[in-house]
Amino acid sequence: MILDVKTRYNDAVDHIADVCIIGSGAGGSAVAHELTHQGKKVTILEAGNYYDADYVNQQSREDELLNLWKHHGIFLSNNFSVNVAQGQCVGGSTMINYGICFRFPDLVRNIWRDKHGILLTDEQIDDAYTKAESQYGVTGIQQDGRSHEVIKEGCERLEYSSGWMQKALRKGMKQNALIAYLEKSKIENLNIYANCKAVSVEKSGNAITAIHAIATDPCTKLKHNVKITAEKVVLAAGPIASSEFLLKNKLANSSGQVGKNISLHPSSSVVGIFDEEINGQNSNVMAYYCDHFSARKRDKFGYMIESVFVAPSQFSIIMPSFGMQNLEYVKKYHHVSMAGVLVHDQAVGKITLNQNQDAILDYSLSKDDQKLMVEGIREACKIYLKAGAKKIITGHIDPIIIENEADISKIKDDSAGQGKLLIASAHPQGGSSMGENPNKSVVNSFCKSHDISNLYICDASVFPTSVGVNPQLTVLMLATIAASNMY
């Protein structure tokens, strides 16, 4: 089914809906799907463009696919220590991620309840996870590509807990919010305005009565005003953009917590070079994980080690070299396996606004999270050595080459500090934390604002802590519960 997405604008828009949703990623799409099937008229405002499945599947040039990314994939923290990748298109970050799905660990569930007062029952959580998994096509994968198998072999030899990932997949096609939720919504009840950025609100008392947006015609670049009058408003633009919108409009912040408690799942790379040809380009991008040191297997925050295989251009960036030396590494591309160390970090970041009212991310790894990152890199090196790697290259800016177990001591305890390690994130979380105490949280357990009577926030903004695993399934779970309780 092809959606009638409005991407061209010839005049101003003044539209009435039951619900206006800002953002069309996992959370916004799940809410739209649920509410349209309840018979509600839903309008989505999406700042990015609309790209159908054919566009995504047929692009061979990476620069074309970067159109799906916010700022073409570049959003740096204010100290330049972390780059955060975000999607900005109809379907949001689900269009650019690899579809990996985990339920959050029991430890996280318990912390959210015991420390943050979340009232969701096990039955509500589990039922919503099950519903999301069914709608999203979540299934176990087992890819025989050597890039992932070598990590499996290393884990088994070390007797580390590990396994094949679960992925949103149907008939061999990776799922995303566009095809799994939006295209399966009750289409006659759904309007989507792409290239349309929400900028301000009208209020009456403690309720939002209308959203004002600016639509930009992608061909002519002409701008048009869009006004959506709605009974309920759902903010689902992602932790960074949602925080920016709330701060800019001075909304839902009586607690002073908007933009606070940001976590990122900071990640860095470890690359194993083998004598044999690995040919990772013939494998799934992600397929295997080691959770031995994660909250899935112990009673504290830790880290995941996840297999990942990237394109040559991205591979060259993570190699600690330039010029001809970098080219020598790239020549070994068919002999490498890659892994990422994903740290279950503390919520130490915050979003503020600059003089142009744009979001600024203030984030540095805490000392404890630096220790976890170092430990994770060392363990990933051990896994690769047990798998038979002849050389291991870490993501450190000053090159560290590991050829045997004794070399792991080259990875110093302080080697994850600012300016020492290439760190990336694709999992921003927090900024509008949920909880039942309105003095300490922005929304309640059902994602409803404490301050604004008709505002819901349905993205990873509401996470009180990072979840320690790929977060999109948890976003879908919470959005499913929220949508089921809006009316």
Phi, psi and omega per residue, in radians:
M1 nan 2.263 3.118
I2 -1.734 2.218 -3.129
L3 -1.329 2.543 3.005
D4 -1.516 1.409 -3.101
V5 -1.573 2.228 -3.113
K6 -1.420 1.881 -3.132
T7 -2.039 -0.198 3.117
R8 -1.953 2.464 -3.064
Y9 -2.284 2.212 3.121
N10 -1.964 -0.224 -3.089
D11 -2.812 3.029 3.091
A12 -1.153 2.708 3.140
V13 -2.082 2.306 3.028
D14 -2.323 1.849 -2.912
H15 -2.265 2.559 3.096
I16 -1.956 2.329 3.114
A17 -2.432 2.848 2.984
D18 -1.252 -0.727 -3.068
V19 -2.377 2.316 3.002
C20 -1.908 2.182 3.139
I21 -1.954 2.237 3.103
I22 -1.761 1.853 -3.106
G23 1.889 2.434 -3.036
S24 -2.150 0.424 3.086
G25 -1.354 -2.700 -3.045
A26 -0.951 -0.919 -3.073
G27 -1.153 -0.868 -3.131
G28 -1.080 -0.703 -3.131
S29 -1.204 -0.684 3.116
A30 -1.120 -0.718 3.111
V31 -1.143 -0.763 -3.141
A32 -1.052 -0.765 -3.138
H33 -1.049 -0.840 -3.099
E34 -1.119 -0.823 -3.026
L35 -1.283 -0.612 3.097
T36 -1.126 -0.595 3.098
H37 -1.326 -0.274 2.984
Q38 -1.453 -0.055 -3.141
G39 1.624 0.151 -3.127
K40 -1.486 2.516 3.059
K41 -1.473 2.069 -3.009
V42 -2.069 2.328 3.024
T43 -2.105 2.255 3.113
I44 -1.878 2.319 2.990
L45 -1.851 2.078 -3.113
E46 -2.121 2.148 -3.093
A47 -1.179 -0.450 -3.112
G48 -1.615 3.132 -3.093
N49 -1.473 3.009 3.064
Y50 -1.815 2.194 3.072
Y51 -2.225 2.156 -3.135
D52 -1.413 3.055 -3.059
A53 -1.070 -0.623 -3.135
D54 -1.087 -0.731 3.123
Y55 -1.049 -0.828 -3.081
V56 -1.134 -0.744 -3.057
N57 -1.322 -0.464 -3.034
Q58 -1.615 -0.190 -3.093
Q59 -1.331 2.204 3.067
S60 -1.827 -0.303 -3.134
R61 -1.608 2.239 -3.112
E62 -1.107 -0.550 -3.112
D63 -1.178 -0.491 3.078
E64 -1.239 -0.725 3.134
L65 -1.178 -0.436 3.114
L66 -1.142 -0.231 3.054
N67 -1.075 -0.422 -3.126
L68 -1.405 -0.175 -3.045
W69 -1.736 2.500 3.034
K70 -1.173 2.301 -3.105
H71 0.927 0.552 -3.107
H72 0.947 0.571 3.020
G73 1.623 0.094 -3.098
I74 -2.019 2.022 2.959
F75 -2.579 1.794 -3.033
L76 -1.669 2.551 2.982
S77 -1.126 2.850 -3.011
N78 -1.158 -0.300 3.068
N79 -1.817 0.197 3.077
F80 1.127 0.330 -3.053
S81 -1.524 -0.384 -3.081
V82 -2.415 2.362 2.980
N83 -1.823 2.289 -3.092
V84 -1.920 2.063 3.116
A85 -1.529 2.338 -3.140
Q86 -2.466 2.517 3.037
G87 -1.466 2.585 3.001
Q88 -2.525 1.544 -3.125
C89 -2.971 2.996 3.074
V90 -1.138 2.086 -3.003
G91 1.888 -0.273 3.053
G92 1.034 -2.559 -3.073
S93 -1.182 -0.284 3.085
T94 -1.160 -0.302 3.117
M95 -1.373 -0.366 -3.058
I96 -2.005 -0.202 3.137
N97 -1.455 -3.090 -3.033
Y98 -1.799 0.188 3.019
G99 1.327 0.276 -3.084
I100 -1.320 2.353 -3.032
C101 -2.273 2.136 3.002
F102 -2.249 2.511 2.863
R103 -1.325 2.638 -3.134
F104 -1.238 2.638 -3.109
P105 -1.126 2.686 3.095
D106 -1.016 -0.596 3.119
L107 -1.020 -0.747 -3.141
V108 -1.158 -0.770 3.096
R109 -0.963 -0.784 -3.099
N110 -1.200 -0.692 3.113
I111 -1.121 -0.751 3.128
W112 -1.048 -0.642 3.136
R113 -1.330 -0.916 -2.974
D114 -1.284 -0.668 -3.057
K115 -1.674 -0.539 -3.032
H116 -1.990 -0.024 3.004
G117 1.281 0.393 -3.138
I118 -1.140 2.300 -2.992
L119 -1.678 -0.036 -3.082
L120 -1.110 2.331 -3.137
T121 -1.451 2.857 3.057
D122 -1.002 -0.704 -3.121
E123 -1.118 -0.764 3.113
Q124 -1.084 -0.786 -3.115
I125 -1.134 -0.875 -3.074
D126 -1.156 -0.679 3.117
D127 -1.132 -0.705 -3.138
A128 -1.218 -0.665 3.046
Y129 -1.055 -0.813 -3.115
T130 -1.069 -0.740 3.127
K131 -1.117 -0.766 3.132
A132 -1.134 -0.725 3.133
E133 -1.086 -0.682 3.117
S134 -1.177 -0.820 -3.123
Q135 -1.133 -0.631 -3.035
Y136 -1.556 -0.140 3.123
G137 1.268 0.656 -3.087
V138 -1.264 2.227 -3.113
T139 -2.543 2.695 3.071
G140 -1.256 2.510 3.083
I141 -2.059 2.692 3.035
Q142 -2.528 1.674 -3.074
Q143 -1.728 2.196 -3.075
D144 -1.442 0.129 -3.141
G145 -1.028 2.390 -3.068
R146 -1.085 -0.509 3.136
S147 -0.974 -0.603 3.139
H148 -1.639 -0.611 -3.109
E149 -1.093 -0.619 -3.109
V150 -1.153 -0.597 3.085
I151 -1.195 -0.695 3.063
K152 -1.022 -0.782 -3.127
E153 -1.121 -0.728 3.126
G154 -1.115 -0.732 3.123
C155 -1.108 -0.743 -3.118
E156 -1.142 -0.670 3.131
R157 -1.198 -0.507 3.086
L158 -1.583 -0.073 -3.098
E159 1.034 0.734 3.075
Y160 -1.629 2.452 3.058
S161 -1.078 2.305 -3.091
S162 -2.845 3.018 3.130
G163 -3.131 3.021 3.056
W164 -1.400 2.472 -3.096
M165 -1.276 2.844 2.923
Q166 -1.758 2.544 -3.031
K167 -2.455 2.577 3.019
A168 -1.326 1.867 -2.949
L169 -2.615 2.311 3.025
R170 -2.423 2.230 3.105
K171 0.885 0.702 3.095
G172 1.384 0.001 -3.108
M173 -1.881 2.236 3.073
K174 -1.099 2.352 3.135
Q175 -1.531 2.771 3.029
N176 -2.588 3.038 -3.071
A177 -1.113 -0.533 3.141
L178 -1.101 -0.918 -3.034
I179 -1.484 -0.478 -3.075
A180 -1.556 -0.479 -3.083
Y181 -2.068 -0.981 -3.039
L182 -1.151 -0.801 -3.126
E183 -1.240 -0.239 3.094
K184 -1.855 0.186 3.003
S185 -1.291 2.965 3.004
K186 -1.382 1.712 -2.868
I187 -1.064 -0.590 -3.128
E188 -1.153 -0.242 3.121
N189 -1.787 0.145 -3.003
L190 -2.187 2.259 2.958
N191 -2.085 2.351 3.077
I192 -2.172 2.166 3.038
Y193 -1.861 1.901 3.091
A194 -1.533 2.916 -3.081
N195 0.926 0.643 -2.990
C196 -2.318 1.848 -3.035
K197 -1.740 2.102 3.064
A198 -1.170 2.323 -3.067
V199 -2.168 -0.544 -3.073
S200 -2.712 3.042 -3.104
V201 -2.340 2.762 2.866
E202 -1.843 2.509 -3.127
K203 -2.259 2.685 2.951
S204 -2.355 1.980 -3.039
G205 1.100 -2.240 3.139
N206 -1.807 0.476 3.119
A207 -2.169 2.548 3.005
I208 -1.470 2.295 3.133
T209 -1.833 -0.449 -3.126
A210 -2.721 2.654 3.055
I211 -1.955 2.322 3.048
H212 -1.858 2.355 -3.108
A213 -2.382 2.861 3.055
I214 -2.051 2.096 3.088
A215 -1.726 2.353 3.136
T216 -2.018 2.072 3.109
D217 -1.132 2.144 -3.050
P218 -1.166 -0.335 -3.133
C219 -1.617 -0.891 -3.064
T220 -1.570 -0.310 -3.066
K221 1.176 0.158 3.056
L222 -1.227 2.522 -3.099
K223 -1.859 2.507 -3.122
H224 -2.364 2.590 3.115
N225 -1.430 2.434 3.068
V226 -2.221 2.271 3.079
K227 -2.200 2.184 3.098
I228 -2.044 2.023 3.037
T229 -1.613 2.195 -3.022
A230 -2.526 2.682 3.125
E231 -1.356 -0.611 3.098
K232 -2.341 2.625 -3.140
V233 -2.183 2.318 3.101
V234 -2.070 2.102 3.091
L235 -1.699 2.065 -3.073
A236 -2.540 0.828 -3.053
A237 -1.615 0.035 -3.077
G238 1.706 2.674 -3.022
P239 -0.942 -0.663 -3.087
I240 -1.340 -0.892 -3.119
A241 -1.209 -0.626 3.106
S242 -1.143 -0.735 3.088
S243 -1.095 -0.738 3.118
E244 -1.032 -0.787 -3.110
F245 -1.110 -0.773 -3.136
L246 -1.153 -0.772 -3.135
L247 -1.144 -0.744 -3.111
K248 -1.094 -0.645 -3.093
N249 -1.722 0.096 3.115
K250 0.909 0.926 -3.075
L251 -1.980 2.535 2.889
A252 0.985 0.578 -2.996
N253 -2.212 0.576 3.083
S254 -1.118 -0.445 3.119
S255 -1.371 -0.274 -3.041
G256 1.266 0.259 -3.035
Q257 -1.733 -0.102 3.120
V258 -1.109 2.287 -3.118
G259 1.472 -0.086 -3.123
K260 -1.636 2.959 3.032
N261 1.030 0.815 3.105
I262 -1.506 2.288 2.994
S263 -2.184 2.819 -2.964
L264 -2.322 -0.179 -2.917
H265 0.913 1.023 -3.140
P266 -0.998 2.422 -3.047
S267 -2.333 2.567 3.015
S268 -2.405 2.915 -2.950
S269 -1.828 2.669 2.973
V270 -2.373 2.235 -3.078
V271 -2.094 2.176 3.061
G272 -1.753 2.286 3.113
I273 -1.867 2.251 -3.049
F274 -2.046 2.747 3.035
D275 -1.188 -0.694 -3.123
E276 -1.313 2.757 3.023
E277 -1.328 2.216 3.140
I278 -1.639 -0.696 3.113
N279 0.916 0.935 -3.108
G280 -1.092 -0.362 3.139
Q281 -1.133 -0.263 3.115
N282 -1.600 0.047 -3.085
S283 -1.839 3.007 2.887
N284 -1.053 2.671 3.123
V285 -1.128 -0.765 3.083
M286 -2.291 2.483 -3.117
A287 -2.698 -0.501 -2.999
Y288 -2.238 2.635 -3.137
Y289 -2.457 2.708 2.952
C290 -2.060 2.028 -3.128
D291 -1.926 0.299 -3.043
H292 -1.027 -0.544 -3.058
F293 -1.929 0.351 -3.059
S294 -1.850 3.006 3.099
A295 -1.152 -0.231 3.047
R296 -1.188 -0.416 -3.027
K297 -2.169 -0.078 3.119
R298 -2.519 2.958 -2.978
D299 -1.669 0.626 3.053
K300 -2.734 2.865 3.114
F301 -1.124 2.534 3.132
G302 -2.579 -2.174 -3.119
Y303 -2.760 2.699 3.006
M304 -1.864 2.589 2.952
I305 -1.996 2.094 -3.013
E306 -2.182 2.325 3.085
S307 -1.239 2.451 3.130
V308 -2.662 2.525 3.095
F309 -2.304 2.178 -3.030
V310 -2.002 2.902 -3.125
A311 -1.174 2.788 -3.113
P312 -0.950 -0.653 -3.121
S313 -1.121 -0.732 3.110
Q314 -1.238 -0.634 3.108
F315 -1.057 -0.717 -3.121
S316 -1.137 -0.555 -3.127
I317 -1.200 -0.657 -3.092
I318 -1.436 -0.110 3.052
M319 -1.407 2.275 -3.042
P320 -1.395 1.174 -3.052
S321 -2.878 2.968 3.139
F322 -2.403 2.845 3.005
G323 1.037 -2.353 -3.048
M324 -1.149 -0.575 3.105
Q325 -1.136 -0.693 3.093
N326 -1.110 -0.700 3.129
L327 -1.078 -0.644 3.119
E328 -1.099 -0.673 3.070
Y329 -1.154 -0.767 -3.112
V330 -1.082 -0.540 3.104
K331 -1.107 -0.378 3.141
K332 -1.593 0.177 -3.034
Y333 -0.902 -0.688 -3.093
H334 -1.365 -0.045 -3.126
H335 -1.969 0.218 -3.033
V336 -1.991 2.666 2.914
S337 -2.129 2.525 -3.063
M338 -2.182 2.568 3.074
A339 -2.432 2.667 3.027
G340 -2.009 2.442 3.022
V341 -1.714 2.004 -3.082
L342 -1.842 1.969 -3.064
V343 -1.554 2.316 3.064
H344 -1.435 1.491 -2.883
D345 -1.516 2.830 3.025
Q346 -1.342 2.653 -3.100
A347 -1.464 1.360 -3.042
V348 -1.813 -0.080 -3.068
G349 -1.590 2.970 3.051
K350 -2.650 2.706 3.062
I351 -1.878 2.260 3.005
T352 -2.232 -3.133 3.141
L353 -2.008 2.504 3.031
N354 -1.538 -3.014 -3.062
Q355 -1.164 -0.335 3.080
N356 -1.611 0.099 -3.138
Q357 1.197 0.478 3.041
D358 -1.721 2.680 -3.078
A359 -1.221 2.422 2.978
I360 -2.095 2.333 3.102
L361 -1.778 2.078 3.061
D362 -1.801 1.919 -3.069
Y363 -2.711 2.316 2.952
S364 -2.470 2.522 3.088
L365 -1.062 2.336 3.026
S366 -1.180 2.890 3.116
K367 -1.040 -0.697 3.127
D368 -1.145 -0.694 -3.139
D369 -1.243 -0.557 3.027
Q370 -1.083 -0.703 3.112
K371 -1.102 -0.736 3.115
L372 -1.099 -0.721 3.135
M373 -1.085 -0.795 3.127
V374 -1.082 -0.797 3.121
E375 -1.051 -0.744 -3.131
G376 -1.120 -0.715 3.117
I377 -1.120 -0.734 3.116
R378 -1.084 -0.752 -3.129
E379 -1.177 -0.650 3.083
A380 -1.094 -0.661 3.075
C381 -1.098 -0.725 3.110
K382 -1.068 -0.724 3.137
I383 -1.068 -0.803 -3.123
Y384 -1.164 -0.672 3.102
L385 -1.093 -0.749 3.105
K386 -1.134 -0.458 3.130
A387 -1.458 -0.120 3.074
G388 1.787 0.220 3.104
A389 -1.098 2.448 3.127
K390 -1.564 -0.412 -3.128
K391 -2.669 2.480 3.129
I392 -2.249 2.334 -3.142
I393 -2.080 2.201 -3.141
T394 -1.608 3.061 -3.131
G395 -1.494 0.270 -3.127
H396 -1.222 2.489 -3.104
I397 -1.192 -0.742 2.946
D398 -1.476 2.035 -2.944
P399 -0.946 2.358 3.007
I400 -2.155 2.089 -3.127
I401 -1.956 2.184 -3.124
I402 -1.916 2.194 3.107
E403 -2.125 -0.213 3.098
N404 -2.742 3.018 -3.039
E405 -1.107 -0.575 3.130
A406 -1.116 -0.532 -3.123
D407 -1.172 -0.326 -3.115
I408 -1.062 -0.410 3.100
S409 -1.155 -0.230 3.061
K410 -1.155 -0.388 -3.136
I411 -1.458 1.727 -3.018
K412 -1.351 2.775 -3.101
D413 -1.060 -0.515 -3.093
D414 -1.739 0.342 -2.986
S415 -1.513 0.152 3.073
A416 -1.945 0.249 3.122
G417 -1.311 3.027 -3.095
Q418 -1.018 2.334 3.105
G419 1.406 0.099 -3.102
K420 -1.942 -0.306 -2.992
L421 -2.528 2.387 3.024
L422 -1.298 2.104 -3.079
I423 -2.211 2.357 3.106
A424 -2.288 2.876 3.088
S425 -2.540 2.487 2.971
A426 -2.209 0.186 -3.022
H427 -2.270 1.018 3.055
P428 -1.108 2.440 -3.109
Q429 -2.504 2.665 3.088
G430 1.592 -3.122 -3.123
G431 1.971 -0.455 3.083
S432 -2.521 1.065 -2.945
S433 -1.027 2.485 3.066
M434 -1.494 2.702 3.112
G435 2.967 2.908 -3.107
E436 -1.656 -0.160 3.089
N437 -1.637 1.900 -3.077
P438 -1.150 -0.227 3.084
N439 -1.460 -0.227 -3.072
K440 -2.172 0.020 -3.072
S441 -2.546 2.915 -3.069
V442 -1.778 -0.645 3.126
V443 -2.256 2.870 3.102
N444 -1.538 -2.985 -3.059
S445 -1.142 -0.264 -3.139
F446 -1.908 0.368 3.027
C447 1.244 0.267 3.133
K448 -1.606 2.334 3.133
S449 -1.022 2.429 3.026
H450 -1.238 -0.499 -3.003
D451 -1.692 -0.694 -3.017
I452 -1.849 2.067 -2.933
S453 -1.140 -0.394 -3.082
N454 -2.129 0.388 -3.138
L455 -1.902 2.307 3.043
Y456 -2.153 2.548 3.067
I457 -2.067 2.076 -2.968
C458 -2.262 1.059 3.004
D459 -2.551 -2.959 -3.090
A460 -1.205 -0.068 3.032
S461 -0.948 -0.587 -2.968
V462 -1.443 -0.100 -3.139
F463 -1.100 2.159 3.071
P464 -1.203 -0.503 3.071
T465 -2.431 2.899 2.966
S466 -1.183 2.719 -3.033
V467 -1.717 -0.223 3.039
G468 1.450 -0.069 3.085
V469 -2.417 2.920 3.107
N470 -0.895 2.191 -2.847
P471 -1.594 -0.108 -2.951
Q472 -1.104 -0.596 -3.136
L473 -1.168 -0.607 3.097
T474 -1.221 -0.619 3.022
V475 -1.052 -0.803 3.131
L476 -1.087 -0.697 3.138
M477 -1.084 -0.872 -3.106
L478 -1.163 -0.667 3.119
A479 -1.157 -0.645 3.094
T480 -1.086 -0.775 3.105
I481 -1.132 -0.780 -3.124
A482 -1.054 -0.822 -3.109
A483 -1.106 -0.575 -3.139
S484 -1.273 -0.245 -3.085
N485 -2.036 0.180 -3.122
M486 -1.360 -0.504 -3.115
Y487 -2.212 nan nan
